[in-house]
Amino acid sequence: MTTRFIEIMVGLFVVLGFLALFMLAMKVSNLSRISSKEGYEVSAYFENIGGLKVRSPVTVSGVRVGQITEIVYDSNRYEAKVVMRIQAAHDYFPIDTTASIYTAGLLGEQYVALEPGAEEDVLTTGGTIEFTQSALVLEEIIGKIVVKLTSE
C-alpha cells in the first residue's frame, strides 16, 4: 500500500511539472493571450525593428493596451511597417502619439511603447503613427564605439 501511494505521488508530481513547463512556454511565447478582433488597427514605420515579432505587446506607461498583428517591409518607404491592434477601450490616443521599440526582460523580448501626445484629434482605424523611434541594436552601438576608438 505504501509503494502504491508513493507511485501515485510521483506521478502527480511529474504531471504538475509538465503543466508548469507548459505554462512557462505559453508565457514566454506570448501565446497565452488570445488576440481578440475588438479594437482598432494603427500602423507605424520604423527604420529598424530589431527583434520585434508579431504578437509582441504594445504598452503605454507599462500597461499592455494591444499587440503587434503584422510586420511587413514597405518597399516605397524603405522601412518596416508595423501594424498594431489597440484594444477598443483605449480609443483616446492623440494623432501625435510617439511609438518606440524597447527591450524587456532577460530574454530580450521587444515591444512597442506608445507615448501620447497633446493633439485633440485621436487615432482611428487605419491611422498612422508618424513619430517613431527605432530599436537600439547592440551590434550597431558596439561597431560605432570600435570605429571611434580605432580612429583616435
OpenMM code with the backbone's topology and positions (N, CA, C; nanometers):
from openmm import Vec3, app, unit

residues = "MET THR THR ARG PHE ILE GLU ILE MET VAL GLY LEU PHE VAL VAL LEU GLY PHE LEU ALA LEU PHE MET LEU ALA MET LYS VAL SER ASN LEU SER ARG ILE SER SER LYS GLU GLY TYR GLU VAL SER ALA TYR PHE GLU ASN ILE GLY GLY LEU LYS VAL ARG SER PRO VAL THR VAL SER GLY VAL ARG VAL GLY GLN ILE THR GLU ILE VAL TYR ASP SER ASN ARG TYR GLU ALA LYS VAL VAL MET ARG ILE GLN ALA ALA HIS ASP TYR PHE PRO ILE ASP THR THR ALA SER ILE TYR THR ALA GLY LEU LEU GLY GLU GLN TYR VAL ALA LEU GLU PRO GLY ALA GLU GLU ASP VAL LEU THR THR GLY GLY THR ILE GLU PHE THR GLN SER ALA LEU VAL LEU GLU GLU ILE ILE GLY LYS ILE VAL VAL LYS LEU THR SER GLU".split()
positions = [
    Vec3(0.0826, -0.1194, 0.0000),
    Vec3(0.0000, 0.0000, 0.0000),
    Vec3(0.0870, 0.1258, 0.0000),
    Vec3(0.1981, 0.1217, 0.0736),
    Vec3(0.2854, 0.2378, 0.0807),
    Vec3(0.3530, 0.2651, -0.0536),
    Vec3(0.3977, 0.1600, -0.1240),
    Vec3(0.4614, 0.1818, -0.2544),
    Vec3(0.3608, 0.2341, -0.3565),
    Vec3(0.2386, 0.1897, -0.3493),
    Vec3(0.1348, 0.2401, -0.4404),
    Vec3(0.1121, 0.3905, -0.4179),
    Vec3(0.1062, 0.4326, -0.2922),
    Vec3(0.0889, 0.5735, -0.2579),
    Vec3(0.2072, 0.6575, -0.3095),
    Vec3(0.3288, 0.6062, -0.2935),
    Vec3(0.4473, 0.6771, -0.3412),
    Vec3(0.4444, 0.6886, -0.4934),
    Vec3(0.4044, 0.5823, -0.5628),
    Vec3(0.3959, 0.5862, -0.7090),
    Vec3(0.2931, 0.6891, -0.7566),
    Vec3(0.1805, 0.6976, -0.6898),
    Vec3(0.0779, 0.7961, -0.7253),
    Vec3(0.1295, 0.9376, -0.7017),
    Vec3(0.1966, 0.9598, -0.5900),
    Vec3(0.2507, 1.0925, -0.5590),
    Vec3(0.3578, 1.1341, -0.6610),
    Vec3(0.4440, 1.0410, -0.6998),
    Vec3(0.5462, 1.0700, -0.8003),
    Vec3(0.4788, 1.1032, -0.9335),
    Vec3(0.3768, 1.0285, -0.9701),
    Vec3(0.3029, 1.0553, -1.0943),
    Vec3(0.2399, 1.1937, -1.0934),
    Vec3(0.1764, 1.2320, -0.9817),
    Vec3(0.1178, 1.3661, -0.9698),
    Vec3(0.2246, 1.4742, -0.9780),
    Vec3(0.3380, 1.4498, -0.9161),
    Vec3(0.4477, 1.5457, -0.9204),
    Vec3(0.4973, 1.5663, -1.0639),
    Vec3(0.5106, 1.4582, -1.1400),
    Vec3(0.5552, 1.4666, -1.2792),
    Vec3(0.4524, 1.5421, -1.3632),
    Vec3(0.3236, 1.5135, -1.3443),
    Vec3(0.2187, 1.5831, -1.4183),
    Vec3(0.2200, 1.7320, -1.3868),
    Vec3(0.2350, 1.7686, -1.2586),
    Vec3(0.2436, 1.9090, -1.2203),
    Vec3(0.3664, 1.9759, -1.2813),
    Vec3(0.4767, 1.9033, -1.2904),
    Vec3(0.5973, 1.9569, -1.3537),
    Vec3(0.5743, 1.9876, -1.5008),
    Vec3(0.5066, 1.8958, -1.5720),
    Vec3(0.4762, 1.9194, -1.7136),
    Vec3(0.3805, 2.0364, -1.7309),
    Vec3(0.2816, 2.0480, -1.6434),
    Vec3(0.1899, 2.1619, -1.6502),
    Vec3(0.2638, 2.2942, -1.6267),
    Vec3(0.3572, 2.2945, -1.5325),
    Vec3(0.4345, 2.4158, -1.5057),
    Vec3(0.5203, 2.4530, -1.6269),
    Vec3(0.5827, 2.3544, -1.6898),
    Vec3(0.6622, 2.3818, -1.8102),
    Vec3(0.5752, 2.4321, -1.9241),
    Vec3(0.4557, 2.3769, -1.9392),
    Vec3(0.3635, 2.4223, -2.0428),
    Vec3(0.3231, 2.5673, -2.0190),
    Vec3(0.2905, 2.6021, -1.8948),
    Vec3(0.2520, 2.7397, -1.8628),
    Vec3(0.3690, 2.8355, -1.8880),
    Vec3(0.4900, 2.7944, -1.8540),
    Vec3(0.6072, 2.8766, -1.8789),
    Vec3(0.6277, 2.8983, -2.0287),
    Vec3(0.6117, 2.7933, -2.1073),
    Vec3(0.6261, 2.8051, -2.2525),
    Vec3(0.5213, 2.8985, -2.3105),
    Vec3(0.3991, 2.8908, -2.2621),
    Vec3(0.2934, 2.9791, -2.3112),
    Vec3(0.3230, 3.1245, -2.2747),
    Vec3(0.3744, 3.1474, -2.1563),
    Vec3(0.4050, 3.2833, -2.1120),
    Vec3(0.5197, 3.3427, -2.1937),
    Vec3(0.6244, 3.2640, -2.2146),
    Vec3(0.7409, 3.3121, -2.2879),
    Vec3(0.7070, 3.3358, -2.4349),
    Vec3(0.6258, 3.2502, -2.4943),
    Vec3(0.5941, 3.2629, -2.6371),
    Vec3(0.4839, 3.3641, -2.6643),
    Vec3(0.4238, 3.4188, -2.5611),
    Vec3(0.3189, 3.5198, -2.5758),
    Vec3(0.1916, 3.4629, -2.6376),
    Vec3(0.1731, 3.3313, -2.6307),
    Vec3(0.0528, 3.2702, -2.6844),
    Vec3(-0.0584, 3.2585, -2.5810),
    Vec3(-0.0289, 3.2934, -2.4577),
    Vec3(-0.1282, 3.2784, -2.3520),
    Vec3(-0.2427, 3.3766, -2.3678),
    Vec3(-0.2184, 3.4863, -2.4381),
    Vec3(-0.3249, 3.5827, -2.4616),
    Vec3(-0.3771, 3.5635, -2.6029),
    Vec3(-0.4972, 3.5170, -2.6131),
    Vec3(-0.5578, 3.5008, -2.7437),
    Vec3(-0.6038, 3.6384, -2.7905),
    Vec3(-0.5613, 3.6736, -2.9110),
    Vec3(-0.5962, 3.8072, -2.9600),
    Vec3(-0.7433, 3.8139, -2.9958),
    Vec3(-0.8043, 3.9228, -2.9583),
    Vec3(-0.9436, 3.9435, -2.9943),
    Vec3(-0.9498, 4.0337, -3.1152),
    Vec3(-1.0571, 4.0296, -3.1863),
    Vec3(-1.0752, 4.1130, -3.3046),
    Vec3(-1.1307, 4.2496, -3.2673),
    Vec3(-1.1576, 4.2721, -3.1395),
    Vec3(-1.2082, 4.4008, -3.0955),
    Vec3(-1.0943, 4.5009, -3.0902),
    Vec3(-1.1256, 4.6244, -3.1201),
    Vec3(-1.0254, 4.7284, -3.1154),
    Vec3(-1.0063, 4.7903, -3.2523),
    Vec3(-0.8973, 4.8608, -3.2671),
    Vec3(-0.8687, 4.9269, -3.3942),
    Vec3(-0.7211, 4.9102, -3.4266),
    Vec3(-0.6915, 4.9111, -3.5573),
    Vec3(-0.5547, 4.8914, -3.6022),
    Vec3(-0.4928, 5.0233, -3.6472),
    Vec3(-0.3713, 5.0465, -3.6021),
    Vec3(-0.2921, 5.1597, -3.6475),
    Vec3(-0.1562, 5.1060, -3.6905),
    Vec3(-0.0869, 5.1822, -3.7713),
    Vec3(0.0438, 5.1378, -3.8184),
    Vec3(0.1494, 5.2423, -3.7862),
    Vec3(0.2739, 5.1985, -3.7869),
    Vec3(0.3884, 5.2868, -3.7649),
    Vec3(0.5031, 5.2335, -3.8493),
    Vec3(0.5873, 5.3234, -3.8962),
    Vec3(0.7020, 5.2863, -3.9780),
    Vec3(0.8306, 5.3062, -3.8985),
    Vec3(0.9181, 5.2047, -3.9041),
    Vec3(1.0445, 5.2084, -3.8317),
    Vec3(1.1585, 5.1776, -3.9268),
    Vec3(1.2733, 5.2446, -3.9081),
    Vec3(1.3918, 5.2141, -3.9875),
    Vec3(1.4481, 5.0780, -3.9510),
    Vec3(1.4407, 5.0409, -3.8234),
    Vec3(1.4932, 4.9131, -3.7768),
    Vec3(1.4044, 4.8630, -3.6639),
    Vec3(1.3499, 4.7419, -3.6794),
    Vec3(1.2631, 4.6888, -3.5749),
    Vec3(1.3353, 4.5909, -3.4828),
    Vec3(1.4635, 4.5659, -3.5074),
    Vec3(1.5386, 4.4736, -3.4223),
    Vec3(1.4748, 4.3358, -3.4229),
    Vec3(1.4420, 4.2825, -3.3058),
    Vec3(1.3817, 4.1504, -3.2933),
    Vec3(1.2330, 4.1539, -3.2657),
    Vec3(1.1663, 4.2628, -3.3022),
    Vec3(1.0218, 4.2745, -3.2791),
    Vec3(0.9487, 4.1669, -3.3580),
    Vec3(0.8476, 4.1069, -3.2980),
    Vec3(0.7742, 3.9969, -3.3616),
    Vec3(0.6238, 4.0221, -3.3553),
    Vec3(0.5519, 3.9514, -3.4421),
    Vec3(0.4055, 3.9522, -3.4364),
    Vec3(0.3647, 3.8968, -3.3004),
    Vec3(0.2616, 3.9522, -3.2400),
    Vec3(0.2087, 3.9197, -3.1076),
    Vec3(0.2891, 3.9823, -2.9946),
    Vec3(0.3899, 4.0646, -3.0269),
    Vec3(0.4609, 4.1382, -2.9219),
    Vec3(0.3658, 4.2416, -2.8622),
    Vec3(0.3826, 4.2750, -2.7356),
    Vec3(0.2902, 4.3692, -2.6717),
    Vec3(0.3094, 4.5133, -2.7170),
    Vec3(0.2014, 4.5883, -2.7072),
    Vec3(0.2024, 4.7336, -2.7235),
    Vec3(0.1609, 4.7892, -2.5877),
    Vec3(0.2439, 4.8775, -2.5314),
    Vec3(0.2172, 4.9268, -2.3962),
    Vec3(0.2142, 5.0787, -2.3921),
    Vec3(0.1504, 5.1286, -2.2885),
    Vec3(0.1542, 5.2710, -2.2545),
    Vec3(0.1796, 5.2776, -2.1044),
    Vec3(0.2854, 5.3439, -2.0642),
    Vec3(0.3240, 5.3537, -1.9224),
    Vec3(0.3358, 5.2162, -1.8574),
    Vec3(0.3795, 5.1184, -1.9336),
    Vec3(0.3967, 4.9827, -1.8819),
    Vec3(0.2717, 4.8980, -1.8810),
    Vec3(0.1576, 4.9524, -1.9231),
    Vec3(0.0314, 4.8788, -1.9244),
    Vec3(0.0046, 4.8299, -2.0661),
    Vec3(-0.0227, 4.7012, -2.0800),
    Vec3(-0.0484, 4.6440, -2.2125),
    Vec3(-0.1835, 4.6932, -2.2653),
    Vec3(-0.1811, 4.7556, -2.3844),
    Vec3(-0.3036, 4.8074, -2.4453),
    Vec3(-0.3304, 4.7455, -2.5815),
    Vec3(-0.2417, 4.6599, -2.6278),
    Vec3(-0.2612, 4.5986, -2.7584),
    Vec3(-0.1472, 4.5054, -2.7916),
    Vec3(-0.1409, 4.4659, -2.9205),
    Vec3(-0.0344, 4.3780, -2.9645),
    Vec3(-0.0062, 4.4002, -3.1125),
    Vec3(0.1107, 4.3539, -3.1553),
    Vec3(0.1511, 4.3640, -3.2946),
    Vec3(0.0776, 4.2558, -3.3733),
    Vec3(0.0136, 4.2939, -3.4840),
    Vec3(-0.0588, 4.1962, -3.5647),
    Vec3(0.0095, 4.1646, -3.6968),
    Vec3(0.0955, 4.2556, -3.7443),
    Vec3(0.1593, 4.2325, -3.8735),
    Vec3(0.2858, 4.3174, -3.8833),
    Vec3(0.3883, 4.2581, -3.9453),
    Vec3(0.5115, 4.3308, -3.9743),
    Vec3(0.5475, 4.3013, -4.1194),
    Vec3(0.5576, 4.4071, -4.2010),
    Vec3(0.5937, 4.3909, -4.3422),
    Vec3(0.6952, 4.4987, -4.3793),
    Vec3(0.7660, 4.4746, -4.4887),
    Vec3(0.8604, 4.5738, -4.5388),
    Vec3(0.7922, 4.6553, -4.6476),
    Vec3(0.7946, 4.7859, -4.6333),
    Vec3(0.7356, 4.8771, -4.7316),
    Vec3(0.8459, 4.9208, -4.8277),
    Vec3(0.8412, 4.8692, -4.9511),
    Vec3(0.9468, 4.8982, -5.0481),
    Vec3(0.9399, 5.0411, -5.1009),
    Vec3(0.8288, 5.1101, -5.0813),
    Vec3(0.8193, 5.2500, -5.1233),
    Vec3(0.8897, 5.3432, -5.0254),
    Vec3(0.8770, 5.3124, -4.8972),
    Vec3(0.9382, 5.3974, -4.7934),
    Vec3(1.0719, 5.3433, -4.7452),
    Vec3(1.1068, 5.2196, -4.7833),
    Vec3(1.2289, 5.1527, -4.7385),
    Vec3(1.2332, 5.1422, -4.5864),
    Vec3(1.1202, 5.1098, -4.5282),
    Vec3(1.1090, 5.0955, -4.3830),
    Vec3(1.0177, 4.9780, -4.3511),
    Vec3(1.0256, 4.9326, -4.2270),
    Vec3(0.9370, 4.8267, -4.1802),
    Vec3(0.8052, 4.8881, -4.1344),
    Vec3(0.6955, 4.8312, -4.1813),
    Vec3(0.5624, 4.8767, -4.1388),
    Vec3(0.5128, 4.7811, -4.0311),
    Vec3(0.4823, 4.8360, -3.9149),
    Vec3(0.4342, 4.7569, -3.8017),
    Vec3(0.2873, 4.7929, -3.7786),
    Vec3(0.2005, 4.6919, -3.7878),
    Vec3(0.0575, 4.7130, -3.7657),
    Vec3(0.0235, 4.6648, -3.6253),
    Vec3(-0.0440, 4.7502, -3.5481),
    Vec3(-0.0781, 4.7207, -3.4088),
    Vec3(-0.2289, 4.7238, -3.3900),
    Vec3(-0.2816, 4.6276, -3.3149),
    Vec3(-0.4227, 4.6303, -3.2774),
    Vec3(-0.4306, 4.6819, -3.1350),
    Vec3(-0.4969, 4.7962, -3.1194),
    Vec3(-0.5150, 4.8586, -2.9883),
    Vec3(-0.6543, 4.8208, -2.9377),
    Vec3(-0.6645, 4.7840, -2.8110),
    Vec3(-0.7928, 4.7448, -2.7523),
    Vec3(-0.8934, 4.8591, -2.7628),
    Vec3(-1.0188, 4.8237, -2.7837),
    Vec3(-1.1251, 4.9222, -2.8051),
    Vec3(-1.1396, 5.0191, -2.6876),
    Vec3(-1.1064, 4.9745, -2.5682),
    Vec3(-1.1196, 5.0619, -2.4507),
    Vec3(-1.0201, 5.1775, -2.4534),
    Vec3(-0.9178, 5.1673, -2.5378),
    Vec3(-0.8127, 5.2700, -2.5436),
    Vec3(-0.8217, 5.3458, -2.6764),
    Vec3(-0.9321, 5.4118, -2.6984),
    Vec3(-0.9562, 5.4820, -2.8245),
    Vec3(-0.9294, 5.6321, -2.8127),
    Vec3(-0.8401, 5.6710, -2.7254),
    Vec3(-0.8188, 5.8116, -2.6948),
    Vec3(-0.6778, 5.8612, -2.7267),
    Vec3(-0.5965, 5.7843, -2.7989),
    Vec3(-0.4593, 5.8262, -2.8252),
    Vec3(-0.4561, 5.9355, -2.9311),
    Vec3(-0.3908, 6.0475, -2.9017),
    Vec3(-0.3833, 6.1584, -2.9970),
    Vec3(-0.3053, 6.1200, -3.1231),
    Vec3(-0.3265, 6.1946, -3.2312),
    Vec3(-0.2597, 6.1626, -3.3571),
    Vec3(-0.1095, 6.1913, -3.3519),
    Vec3(-0.0640, 6.2678, -3.2548),
    Vec3(0.0798, 6.2927, -3.2425),
    Vec3(0.1461, 6.2014, -3.1388),
    Vec3(0.0876, 6.0834, -3.1184),
    Vec3(0.1450, 5.9828, -3.0292),
    Vec3(0.2780, 5.9340, -3.0866),
    Vec3(0.3735, 5.9045, -2.9998),
    Vec3(0.5043, 5.8541, -3.0394),
    Vec3(0.5121, 5.7046, -3.0104),
    Vec3(0.5692, 5.6268, -3.1044),
    Vec3(0.5891, 5.4830, -3.0866),
    Vec3(0.7392, 5.4540, -3.0835),
    Vec3(0.7835, 5.3822, -2.9805),
    Vec3(0.9248, 5.3467, -2.9658),
    Vec3(0.9363, 5.1978, -2.9412),
    Vec3(1.0449, 5.1389, -2.9885),
    Vec3(1.0700, 4.9963, -2.9658),
    Vec3(1.1691, 4.9830, -2.8512),
    Vec3(1.1309, 4.9075, -2.7492),
    Vec3(1.2148, 4.8847, -2.6320),
    Vec3(1.2347, 4.7353, -2.6106),
    Vec3(1.3312, 4.7021, -2.5248),
    Vec3(1.3605, 4.5636, -2.4900),
    Vec3(1.3254, 4.5416, -2.3442),
    Vec3(1.2609, 4.4275, -2.3154),
    Vec3(1.2219, 4.3962, -2.1779),
    Vec3(1.2692, 4.2564, -2.1410),
    Vec3(1.2984, 4.2387, -2.0165),
    Vec3(1.3264, 4.1064, -1.9632),
    Vec3(1.4634, 4.0522, -1.9980),
    Vec3(1.4958, 3.9384, -1.9379),
    Vec3(1.6243, 3.8730, -1.9582),
    Vec3(1.6347, 3.8080, -2.0957),
    Vec3(1.5216, 3.7706, -2.1532),
    Vec3(1.5235, 3.7053, -2.2834),
    Vec3(1.5315, 3.8050, -2.3979),
    Vec3(1.5234, 3.9331, -2.3689),
    Vec3(1.5353, 4.0353, -2.4719),
    Vec3(1.4106, 4.0527, -2.5559),
    Vec3(1.2948, 4.0228, -2.5009),
    Vec3(1.1694, 4.0402, -2.5735),
    Vec3(1.1511, 4.1878, -2.6043),
    Vec3(1.1186, 4.2180, -2.7292),
    Vec3(1.0984, 4.3565, -2.7671),
    Vec3(0.9501, 4.3867, -2.7767),
    Vec3(0.9165, 4.5124, -2.7505),
    Vec3(0.7774, 4.5565, -2.7530),
    Vec3(0.7716, 4.7005, -2.7994),
    Vec3(0.6514, 4.7468, -2.8330),
    Vec3(0.6318, 4.8849, -2.8742),
    Vec3(0.5689, 4.9601, -2.7578),
    Vec3(0.6299, 5.0731, -2.7228),
    Vec3(0.5762, 5.1589, -2.6174),
    Vec3(0.5225, 5.2855, -2.6828),
    Vec3(0.3998, 5.3195, -2.6492),
    Vec3(0.3382, 5.4407, -2.7007),
    Vec3(0.3466, 5.5509, -2.5969),
    Vec3(0.3707, 5.6711, -2.6439),
    Vec3(0.3701, 5.7877, -2.5558),
    Vec3(0.2733, 5.8884, -2.6155),
    Vec3(0.1591, 5.9099, -2.5496),
    Vec3(0.0576, 6.0003, -2.6046),
    Vec3(0.1092, 6.1428, -2.6207),
    Vec3(0.0592, 6.2087, -2.7240),
    Vec3(0.0946, 6.3482, -2.7500),
    Vec3(-0.0074, 6.4419, -2.6881),
    Vec3(-0.0247, 6.5595, -2.7505),
    Vec3(-0.1110, 6.6618, -2.6935),
    Vec3(-0.2236, 6.7065, -2.7868),
    Vec3(-0.2306, 6.6503, -2.9063),
    Vec3(-0.3347, 6.6904, -3.0011),
    Vec3(-0.4732, 6.6484, -2.9507),
    Vec3(-0.5749, 6.7141, -3.0025),
    Vec3(-0.7116, 6.6774, -2.9654),
    Vec3(-0.7676, 6.5682, -3.0552),
    Vec3(-0.7247, 6.5636, -3.1814),
    Vec3(-0.7697, 6.4575, -3.2719),
    Vec3(-0.7055, 6.3267, -3.2297),
    Vec3(-0.7813, 6.2158, -3.2408),
    Vec3(-0.7331, 6.0866, -3.1941),
    Vec3(-0.7101, 5.9919, -3.3116),
    Vec3(-0.6264, 5.8892, -3.2860),
    Vec3(-0.6011, 5.7853, -3.3858),
    Vec3(-0.7259, 5.7003, -3.4049),
    Vec3(-0.7518, 5.6617, -3.5282),
    Vec3(-0.8646, 5.5738, -3.5586),
    Vec3(-0.8141, 5.4582, -3.6441),
    Vec3(-0.9021, 5.3656, -3.6775),
    Vec3(-0.8652, 5.2507, -3.7591),
    Vec3(-0.8008, 5.2966, -3.8891),
    Vec3(-0.6867, 5.2378, -3.9194),
    Vec3(-0.6145, 5.2732, -4.0409),
    Vec3(-0.5214, 5.3913, -4.0240),
    Vec3(-0.5179, 5.4513, -3.9059),
    Vec3(-0.4313, 5.5656, -3.8814),
    Vec3(-0.2850, 5.5256, -3.8767),
    Vec3(-0.1987, 5.6248, -3.8910),
    Vec3(-0.0543, 5.6006, -3.8883),
    Vec3(0.0100, 5.6875, -3.7814),
    Vec3(0.0946, 5.6251, -3.7021),
    Vec3(0.1723, 5.6977, -3.6020),
    Vec3(0.2955, 5.7510, -3.6735),
    Vec3(0.3064, 5.8813, -3.6820),
    Vec3(0.4122, 5.9452, -3.7606),
    Vec3(0.5458, 5.9528, -3.6871),
    Vec3(0.5429, 5.9667, -3.5562),
    Vec3(0.6652, 5.9851, -3.4787),
    Vec3(0.7077, 5.8520, -3.4191),
    Vec3(0.8231, 5.7993, -3.4639),
    Vec3(0.8694, 5.6690, -3.4171),
    Vec3(1.0169, 5.6758, -3.3789),
    Vec3(1.0556, 5.5816, -3.2943),
    Vec3(1.1956, 5.5642, -3.2567),
    Vec3(1.2286, 5.4174, -3.2750),
    Vec3(1.3244, 5.3885, -3.3615),
    Vec3(1.3604, 5.2507, -3.3932),
    Vec3(1.4286, 5.1826, -3.2760),
    Vec3(1.4434, 5.0509, -3.2897),
    Vec3(1.5090, 4.9706, -3.1869),
    Vec3(1.6579, 5.0017, -3.1829),
    Vec3(1.7153, 4.9972, -3.0643),
    Vec3(1.8598, 5.0086, -3.0494),
    Vec3(1.9189, 4.8697, -3.0691),
    Vec3(2.0096, 4.8583, -3.1646),
    Vec3(2.0728, 4.7306, -3.1938),
    Vec3(2.2121, 4.7328, -3.1333),
    Vec3(2.2373, 4.6405, -3.0428),
    Vec3(2.3624, 4.6375, -2.9675),
    Vec3(2.4833, 4.6282, -3.0599),
    Vec3(2.4734, 4.5509, -3.1669),
    Vec3(2.5856, 4.5347, -3.2591),
    Vec3(2.6225, 4.6677, -3.3248),
    Vec3(2.5228, 4.7494, -3.3603),
    Vec3(2.5499, 4.8795, -3.4206),
    Vec3(2.6200, 4.9721, -3.3219),
    Vec3(2.5762, 4.9724, -3.1974),
    Vec3(2.6378, 5.0577, -3.0951),
    Vec3(2.7824, 5.0167, -3.0720),
    Vec3(2.8081, 4.8860, -3.0602),
    Vec3(2.9442, 4.8374, -3.0400),
    Vec3(3.0307, 4.8721, -3.1605),
    Vec3(2.9760, 4.8573, -3.2814),
    Vec3(3.0512, 4.8915, -3.4024),
    Vec3(3.0909, 5.0375, -3.4055),
    Vec3(3.0006, 5.1266, -3.3649),
    Vec3(3.0315, 5.2693, -3.3619),
    Vec3(3.1400, 5.3006, -3.2590),
    Vec3(3.1345, 5.2331, -3.1451),
    Vec3(3.2361, 5.2547, -3.0418),
    Vec3(3.3724, 5.2069, -3.0900),
    Vec3(3.3763, 5.0902, -3.1557),
    Vec3(3.5026, 5.0363, -3.2059),
    Vec3(3.5617, 5.1287, -3.3112),
    Vec3(3.4792, 5.1776, -3.4021),
    Vec3(3.5269, 5.2698, -3.5056),
    Vec3(3.5819, 5.3967, -3.4411),
    Vec3(3.5118, 5.4477, -3.3429),
    Vec3(3.5539, 5.5698, -3.2729),
    Vec3(3.6886, 5.5477, -3.2031),
    Vec3(3.7037, 5.4324, -3.1369),
    Vec3(3.8278, 5.4037, -3.0640),
    Vec3(3.9456, 5.3813, -3.1582),
    Vec3(3.9219, 5.3170, -3.2720),
    Vec3(4.0308, 5.2892, -3.3655),
    Vec3(4.0712, 5.4113, -3.4454),
    Vec3(3.9833, 5.5093, -3.4589),
    Vec3(4.0170, 5.6300, -3.5345),
    Vec3(4.0944, 5.7306, -3.4508),
    Vec3(4.1030, 5.7109, -3.3222),
    Vec3(4.1762, 5.8052, -3.2352),
    Vec3(4.3208, 5.7713, -3.2253),
] * unit.nanometer
topology = app.Topology()
chain = topology.addChain("A")
for resn in residues:
    res = topology.addResidue(resn, chain)
    for name in ("N", "CA", "C"):
        topology.addAtom(name, app.Element.getBySymbol(name[0]), res)
